Every structure is written in C-alpha cells, then in structure tokens.
C-alpha cells in the first residue's frame, strides 16, 4: 500500500485488512463516502484513500420497530427513499451539502454519522447522534468493533456510539450504522413573521419554543435589500393537531409581539409544500451559500446570545448571516481572504459562549487556521488520548479535527 | 451468599484506614466525613440490597472544590472511589467496596440557574430528578426523563446510568436531555463539557460520560434541557386476554404512525399486585394491560385517543377505559410507578432491564415464563412496550436457602435471551455489578477492550467505581 492507493473494500473484513496493512506500512488514510463533505476540516496531508462506496445497502428495516440499519456507503437518498415508502423518516433532517459545496449533494449514511450532520429539527428531535443507536467500525488497529445495537434503549457499557458520531473518521472507519426513525408527520405548516429585527425575532422564536405547541423548527433570515426579514416557525403532526395548534400558536405570538412592540410587517402561513421548500433552504444553508468563494462559519450558542455573537462579528467584519435552532445556530458568511475572520469569530464565541466551525473555506485558509473550535487544558489532553485509544498510530484522518486528533 | 464476586480488598489500604480518615478529615469540613462503623453501614448497599459491603469511609462534599480535593487525594494515594447519588441503583451501581471511599452528592442539590428563553436549568448534581421539574413547574416547564424512582434518585445517578423512564418514547432518555456537565476527573482537575448550547465542538464527551456509571469522573453540576409542559395529558387503559394480543396491538399502533408519549405494559401478575397496592382501577381480570398516554389540548387528546381506541378494538380488549380526571390519571400512573414497591410487599425480587426488538415480544414473554418455571421462581412483567425495554421482576424468598441463586440464574438466562433476539442486557438501569459478568455475552473481547481503552483515558489505574461494568477477568491495563 502507498499514498496513491484508493481502497474500496467490499466487506467489513476487507476494510479491516486494508487498515491493518496501512498501519503496518505507516500509510495515513483519508476516509470518504461520496466525499460530499471532504472540504470540511484541516486538509489531509498525503495519504491513501479508503472509501465506503463498496459497503452499500440496507441491512435491516423493521418499520413497526422504528429502526433501520445500513452499510456505511449506502447513499442517504436510498435510505430515505426506503423509509418514505413505509411513511417514515430520519428525524434529524440531515442537510444536503450541494448548495454549500457545489457538488451533486449525494452523501452516505456513514458520512452523516461521521459529521453528526443535523438540520433544523435538531431543536425538537435531537441531533444525528441522538437518533443513532448502533455503529460498527474498524478502529486504527484494524479491529472490527461493535457498539450499541438495534434497540432504542441500551445503556450496556460505555456509549461509544456518541463518540464515533461527529468524529470525522478520526476514530474509526464506520462500516454500518443503525438509526431509530419516526413516522413522517401527516401535516406541516410554517408561520412566517415578516420584518422583525434579529433580537425581536429571536425573542419571538424563544417564546414559541417555550409554548406547549410543539415547534419543530424556528429560523430567522434577516432582510436584505428590499426583501423583508422572515421569521419561520414550523409545526408538524397530525392534520387535526397542526390545524389546532397553528391557530393557538399564532394568537400566542401575536399577543407576544403586541406586548413587545416591534416593526413587524404582518404574518402569514405557508402550506405544506411551501413549508417543506422553505425548510430545505434553511437546512441546506441556501440563504447565504452563494457566492461560493466566501467562507461559511457554523456557530452554536445559546439562542438568546445568537444576536450578540452576530453583533460582535458584524461590528468588525462584512458578513451575511441567518439563524436556525431558535437563534442558537448562527450561519455566518465572511470573506475567505486572510483567515476568514477567524480571530474575530473565535473572540465573539469566547465572549458569548458556544463554539464555531469553519464549514467552508479555501484549502489555504484551512491549512492555516483551526477549522474546529480549539480546546485547551485537560479536555485537549483527553481528545488526544481518546484518539490514541482508537487509533494508536494516527493513521485515520490524522489532524483533520485538531493537531494530535 | 450469592454469586457476584467483589475484588478482594487491598490489604495495604485497609491497614492505612485510620491515616486515610485523618487525611480526609483535613480535606473536609466538619460533618462532611463519616467514619464510624454504624454510620458507614448506612451506605453498604443500594437498591440491589442482596449485596452489601461496608465502605472504608464516606465523604459528603458540599462543593465541586471539595470533590476535587478528595479525588486528587485518592488519586495520589491510590484509594478507590465509589460515587453515590441517592443509592437507588437496581444494578448495584452504588454498592461500595471495603477499600473504597464513597463520595456522596446528597449535599449538592441546589438549582443554580434557570433560563426559560433558552430552556435550560443548571443544577448541582445531587439534586433529585423530580426536584428539577418541581423548580420549573410553576412556570410551565419540566425535565423530561422520569425514572420510577424520580422522587429519590439524583440527576448525578441518572447521568451515570443514562436513565430513561415511562415517557422517553417521546422525549428521549437522559443523554438526549443533557447539554452540559461540570466534571471532576480522577486527578482532581475540574472540567466543563458542553454548556447551554447544542452539540459539542470536538469528540462528544457529553455522550461518553452519560451512562459511564461513575467510571470516568464525578459529575458535580449539570445543565439540562427543560421543556414546556403539554397543555394536557391523558392515559388510556386497555386490558387484553393475553400478552400476545397486547403485543400485536402495540405493533399496530406504531405501524399506524402513532407514537404516544408513553406506552406501558403489565402482565396479569403485575396488574393484580399493582391494583391491590394502588387501587388504580386496573382490569384485574386481564392477562395484559397497556397504559397508553397521549398529550396535547383537549381536542387533540380526544382526536388521538379516538384513533388509538379504533385500533385497540380490533384486538378484542377485555377492558378499555379513558381516564376521566386528573385524579384518575394520577392513580393510573401511581400504580405503574409504584410497581416495584408494590411487588416488594409480597416478595423479594430481582428487577431485570433487558431491551428487545419489539417484534420479538411474544416469543420473549413465553420464554421468560418457561425460564422462570424451570428455575422454580415466579415472575411478573412490567415494561416500556414502545421501545422494548423489559422489566421482568423475578420473584424469590430471601429467607429460603438457594432461592436468590435460582432467581439469579433465571435472571441471567432472561438477559441472555434478550441478547439472543437482537437486544441488550440493560436499557436504562445500567450494568453495575449485577450484569457485569454477562457483558462478555453481549460484547466480544475486542468490543470490550475498545470500551476499556476509552475508559483508561480517564482512569488508567481502575480507581473509579472499579468493581462495576467490566468483567473482573481480562481487564485492560494501559
């Protein structure tokens, strides 16, 4: 094995052999599925490529148990089609990377797990890692490891499932994943409030999230040019329930806005098709994805501090932004020149709490600034030691998340 | 005595007992250290009361800093530590060792901060599960995971075991409702993991700590997600002639795309024992009972209950009754949540906690009955039907020689059965000592070693709650 090799194992055992061989030869491995998110992270130093493309297919689907398992290279679209045929879906709404990265948007189920890739419904239904109930992977020793399983309640031993989710290939080559799933909601609608500024919008979204009406999405896209700012609040459920709750929620928010006077240009309701289309856009970062030569930061903070983070950055940089997760997920686009505003973004996050990930930037920027939020002290030591506990010779995506990880 | 082994206590530690007491006395304020034999004995077991070990000492810190001082000392001196919340573990997770210091969190139970717009509460980890909900209830919020022991159990223990409850079908278990932790590591260092925002920037240490059974560090503070209470909730009782029919009804409800907030199951013996205790109006003539709870406004509840009733009627229910009042709903839940206590009035029992794929329900219930009959012990089944988390209560008489051992043999066979059909040993109670020696039935040596390698990052010398979770043989030593 050398640095030019592309390994496409057809089985888990073959994947284990390839990793063992690479370990013996001291060859580093870049792990890919469809490479849709290959532009995230510190760029790989020279190494061979190990692809999950040969591990494909649904391995288990029991609709009445609300569980599905698939080999890691299975296209997400295939898994979602399988679920849809039985009226079910993944609850965490994984984003499609097409708008962000200008690719075809095809991604694998292993890839969404490795990235813990969650969308707008995360605030209600949890992240990818919350739906993930089992993983099989090959560690950096070339050993096949099973963690979790196919049942949704399982506290047997250490929860390595969570650790593997969001580890970007640095702990193991994922071979199979198992999710709990849920019925597709019979109905959905979105309440749109027009013309609110960021702080009023976040206050309204937090107010809605604190209501008993079961909000499954809360996003705010600021106005630009002649376009009004739009604050989006989604309800899903049975047709009867959604019709009932949307009336109650609208009254509740109109009352809130009356008590907290704000420039507000009215409200409207989106029907199911328009609602779906609107949330696909939020999910996929469409409002600020273009032009593609700008850098994109993804910042997680407490919802009410989202506008503070934005203010801190916007006072020093020319940015565009919007909010998801009731204000707690801030997508920010900056110039990709220099350090893509890294120091200013990190400073804003340090001041207001949370973390920032440089989701999109040219390779030269990602080579010079940390893409993931740097850690320090004992937590940094723990991350490095955990990496060693899975991959002692650092052959799996070394350095992608941080030095030593 | 029975079959689960404890490691032999370290004679060097036992010999230094008085010196260790003196050192701990310097670290802890007056009243924070317990050394008298009589008072230590109060900590000798938890809810797995068949096993007892009197600890070397008990410290009851009042702050993260005190926890840190004691852990740093124990780490330096090589003294084992057993963390303890309220001692309600059914798996023996809080049972001490003769050469270990208990660090109990019962003095750390304040609510530190409630943030309604961001829907979080920051609490000291010794607070009880129910006290969190009580603190935010007047403002219309609650903390979702609701283990049956929620009146007594602490959030620290819930985090250690990744506890669930009756309502986790909709709201998830502990790991899905946590946002941040303050943790003291074995060397005494204090770290903050996560915070009041979603997800973590690097490896998911929050996820790793949750369910780690006090083996990676001691959690002293937690930031939890609080949720707005539903407008209303109402349970429906459905009695069936057999467990098989009830299981088929559960499948039909979920296949219809309905996920109720709770979906609980009791078999005939459990129904009658609980009814006798709680007078909840359970149908005592039935051999299986489902408690199905739905939430929402009055109109939504009525709409959803109508759909569920229509499905249930296809399975010829012996009884079908919708709660008509909050008092009746409370009685129905009281019966379910006091099931273990009610059972304890008539027999000693071991509470199993395996999870199975729900499609295997009929087979598994039949095999559980056979296994218990073969071993000459009784059984009553109570479980979370929506997620397949079973709680067979294996009944025995402690006074009868050999009965506990027979119950343990039956219990182990039941748990192996859960694994055989694709499930796991424990859904929400944890491994503790109880299921430790079955771990190698669910996991192969490579799986277990990977877990132990991750564990070793935090506690390479096996000082933290070391008798638990991993079989005593073949332990990874870095």
Contacts between the chains, C-beta under 8 A, distances in Angstrom:
chain1	res1	chain2	res2	distance
A	62	B	357	6.7
A	62	B	359	6.1
A	63	B	255	6.5
A	64	B	251	4.7
A	64	B	254	5.6
A	64	B	255	4.7
A	64	B	358	7.0
A	64	B	359	6.5
A	65	B	254	7.8
A	65	B	357	5.4
A	65	B	358	5.0
A	65	B	359	5.7
A	65	B	388	7.4
A	66	B	254	6.5
A	66	B	259	7.8
A	67	B	357	7.4
A	87	B	257	5.8
A	116	B	199	6.7
A	116	B	204	7.4
A	118	B	199	7.5
A	122	B	198	6.6
A	122	B	199	7.9
A	123	B	198	7.4
A	126	B	172	6.2
A	126	B	176	5.2
A	127	B	198	7.1
A	127	B	199	5.6
A	129	B	199	7.9
A	129	B	204	6.1
A	129	B	207	6.2
A	130	B	172	6.5
A	130	B	175	7.5
A	130	B	176	4.9
A	139	B	450	6.4
A	143	B	446	4.8
A	143	B	450	7.3
A	144	B	446	6.9
A	145	B	446	6.0
A	145	B	447	5.5
A	145	B	450	4.7
A	146	B	443	7.1
A	146	B	444	7.5
A	146	B	447	5.2
A	147	B	447	6.8
A	147	B	450	7.6
A	147	B	451	7.7
A	149	B	422	7.1
A	149	B	423	7.1
A	149	B	424	5.4
A	150	B	357	6.3
A	150	B	422	5.6
A	150	B	423	7.9
A	151	B	355	4.2
A	151	B	356	6.7
A	151	B	357	6.1
A	151	B	387	7.3
A	151	B	388	5.5
A	151	B	389	7.9
A	151	B	422	7.2
A	151	B	423	4.9
A	151	B	424	5.9
A	151	B	427	7.2
A	152	B	355	7.6
A	152	B	387	4.8
A	152	B	388	7.4
A	153	B	164	5.6
A	153	B	168	7.2
A	153	B	173	6.6
A	153	B	355	4.9
A	153	B	384	7.2
A	153	B	387	4.9
A	153	B	388	7.3
A	153	B	389	4.5
A	153	B	427	3.6
A	153	B	428	5.7
A	154	B	355	5.9
A	154	B	423	8.0
A	154	B	424	4.5
A	154	B	426	7.5
A	154	B	427	6.2
A	155	B	161	6.1
A	155	B	162	4.5
A	155	B	173	7.9
A	155	B	211	4.7
A	155	B	426	5.3
A	155	B	427	6.5
A	155	B	428	5.9
A	155	B	429	7.4
A	155	B	430	5.5
A	155	B	431	7.7
A	156	B	424	4.6
A	156	B	425	4.8
A	156	B	426	5.1
A	156	B	431	6.2
A	156	B	435	7.6
A	156	B	439	7.3
A	156	B	442	5.8
A	156	B	443	7.9
A	157	B	431	6.6
A	157	B	439	6.4
A	157	B	442	7.8
A	157	B	443	6.5
A	157	B	448	7.4
A	157	B	451	5.2
A	157	B	469	6.6
A	157	B	470	8.0
A	158	B	208	6.7
A	158	B	211	7.3
A	158	B	212	5.9
A	158	B	451	4.3
A	158	B	454	5.8
A	158	B	455	6.3
A	158	B	469	8.0
A	159	B	162	7.0
A	159	B	175	7.0
A	159	B	207	5.6
A	159	B	208	6.3
A	159	B	210	6.6
A	159	B	211	4.9
A	159	B	212	7.6
A	160	B	208	7.6
A	160	B	450	6.7
A	160	B	451	6.4
A	160	B	454	6.6
A	161	B	207	7.6
A	162	B	175	7.0
A	162	B	204	4.4
A	162	B	206	7.6
A	162	B	207	2.4
A	162	B	208	6.1
A	162	B	210	7.6
A	163	B	203	5.8
A	163	B	204	5.7
A	163	B	207	6.5
A	163	B	208	5.2
A	163	B	454	7.0
A	165	B	204	6.3
A	165	B	207	7.5
A	166	B	199	7.5
A	166	B	200	7.5
A	166	B	203	7.4
A	166	B	204	5.6
A	167	B	203	6.1
A	167	B	204	8.0
A	171	B	203	7.7
A	182	B	259	6.4
A	183	B	257	3.6
A	183	B	258	7.6
A	183	B	259	6.6
A	184	B	257	7.6
A	186	B	257	7.3
A	203	B	117	7.3
A	206	B	117	4.0
A	206	B	118	6.9
A	206	B	119	7.9
A	207	B	117	7.7
A	209	B	119	6.2
A	209	B	228	7.7
A	210	B	116	5.9
A	210	B	117	7.0
A	210	B	119	6.5
A	210	B	140	7.7
A	210	B	141	7.6
A	210	B	228	5.2
A	211	B	228	5.9
A	212	B	140	7.5
A	212	B	228	5.0
A	212	B	229	6.3
A	212	B	230	5.4
A	212	B	231	4.8
A	238	B	300	8.0
A	238	B	303	7.0
A	238	B	304	7.2
A	240	B	299	7.6
A	240	B	300	6.9
A	240	B	303	4.6
A	241	B	296	6.3
A	241	B	300	4.8
A	241	B	303	6.9
A	241	B	304	7.6
A	244	B	296	8.0
A	244	B	297	6.2
A	244	B	299	5.6
A	244	B	300	5.9
A	245	B	296	7.9
A	245	B	297	7.7
A	245	B	300	7.6
A	248	B	297	7.3
A	300	B	197	4.8
A	300	B	198	5.4
A	300	B	199	5.8
A	301	B	197	5.0
A	302	B	115	7.4
A	302	B	118	4.5
A	302	B	120	7.5
A	302	B	195	7.8
A	302	B	196	4.6
A	302	B	197	5.3
A	303	B	117	6.8
A	303	B	118	5.4
A	304	B	115	8.0
A	304	B	117	4.9
A	304	B	118	5.7
A	325	B	198	6.3
A	328	B	118	7.6
A	328	B	197	5.9
A	328	B	198	6.0
A	329	B	198	7.3
A	353	B	195	5.7
A	353	B	196	6.7
A	353	B	197	6.4
A	354	B	195	7.1
A	354	B	197	4.4
A	355	B	197	7.5
A	355	B	200	7.5
A	355	B	201	3.7
A	357	B	201	7.1
A	372	B	201	5.8
A	372	B	202	6.3
A	373	B	201	3.5
A	373	B	202	7.2
A	375	B	201	7.0
A	375	B	202	5.7
A	377	B	189	7.7
A	377	B	191	7.1
A	378	B	185	6.3
A	378	B	189	4.8
A	378	B	191	5.1
A	379	B	191	5.6
A	379	B	193	7.3
A	379	B	202	7.5
A	379	B	205	7.2
A	382	B	203	7.9
A	382	B	205	6.8
A	382	B	457	6.0
A	382	B	458	7.3
A	383	B	202	5.4
A	383	B	203	5.5
A	385	B	457	4.2
A	386	B	203	5.8
A	386	B	454	6.3
A	386	B	457	5.4
A	389	B	450	7.7
A	389	B	453	4.0
A	389	B	454	5.2
A	389	B	456	6.9
A	389	B	457	5.6
A	390	B	450	7.1
A	390	B	453	7.4
A	390	B	454	7.6
A	401	B	202	6.3
A	402	B	202	6.9
A	405	B	202	7.2
A	405	B	203	7.8
